[in-house]
Amino acid sequence: MNKHMELVNRYLADNDSVSLERLHANYDSAADAADAAAAAVRIAVDNCNAARKAVDDLEVILDAAVDADMEAAAAEDAAFSAFSSESGCS
């Protein structure tokens, strides 16, 4: 159990064991911790989305490289065929 809940449980078990000021401070601290956790989650989601976009971009680049390689191979085959037919070599 976290420290914020422990303090509330202590207060619920014995109202005199924790002052209202301490309960208010505990509330503020717990709210700050929740805000920080939410911000960390937002950052993690943003990082995940950026990584996903980078992977998508790399896939586009890879597809273009494969296409260019296939076109180069086809051009090489065409050039070899043209040379072979003109020179009489096979």
C-alpha positions in Angstrom: 0.0 0.0 0.0 1.3 3.5 -0.8 2.1 6.1 1.9 -0.9 8.2 1.0 -3.3 5.4 1.5 -1.6 4.3 4.7 -2.0 7.8 6.2 -5.7 7.8 5.3 -6.2 4.3 6.8 -4.4 5.5 9.9 -6.8 8.4 10.1 -9.8 6.2 9.6 -8.7 3.8 12.3 -8.0 6.7 14.7 -9.2 10.2 13.8 -6.9 11.7 16.5 -3.7 10.1 15.1 -3.5 12.4 12.0 -4.2 16.1 11.9 -6.5 17.6 9.3 -3.6 19.7 8.1 -1.6 16.5 7.5 -4.5 15.0 5.7 -4.8 18.1 3.4 -1.0 18.0 2.7 -1.3 14.2 2.0 -4.1 15.0 -0.5 -2.0 17.6 -2.2 1.0 15.3 -2.3 -1.2 12.4 -3.7 -2.7 14.7 -6.3 0.8 15.9 -7.4 2.0 12.3 -7.6 -1.1 11.4 -9.7 -0.4 14.4 -12.0 3.2 13.3 -12.4 2.2 9.8 -13.2 -0.3 11.0 -15.8 2.4 13.2 -17.4 4.8 10.2 -17.5 2.1 8.1 -19.2 1.5 10.9 -21.8 5.2 11.1 -22.5 5.4 7.3 -22.8 2.5 7.4 -25.3 4.1 10.2 -27.3 7.4 8.3 -27.4 5.6 5.2 -28.5 3.7 7.1 -31.2 7.0 8.6 -32.4 8.7 5.2 -32.5 5.7 3.8 -34.4 6.0 6.7 -36.9 9.8 6.0 -37.3 9.1 2.4 -38.0 6.5 3.3 -40.6 8.9 5.8 -42.2 11.6 3.1 -42.3 9.2 0.7 -43.9 8.6 3.2 -46.7 12.3 3.8 -47.1 12.9 0.0 -47.2 10.1 -0.5 -49.8 11.6 2.2 -52.0 15.0 0.7 -51.7 13.7 -2.8 -52.7 11.8 -1.2 -55.6 15.0 0.6 -56.7 17.0 -2.6 -56.4 14.4 -4.5 -58.5 14.4 -1.7 -61.1 18.2 -1.8 -61.2 18.2 -5.5 -61.7 15.7 -5.2 -64.5 17.8 -2.5 -66.1 20.9 -4.7 -65.8 19.0 -7.6 -67.4 17.7 -5.4 -70.2 21.2 -4.0 -70.8 22.7 -7.5 -70.9 20.1 -8.7 -73.3 20.6 -5.7 -75.5 24.4 -6.2 -75.5 24.0 -9.9 -76.1 21.7 -9.5 -79.0 23.8 -6.8 -80.7 27.1 -8.6 -80.1 25.8 -12.0 -81.0 26.9 -13.4 -77.6 24.5 -15.3 -75.4 
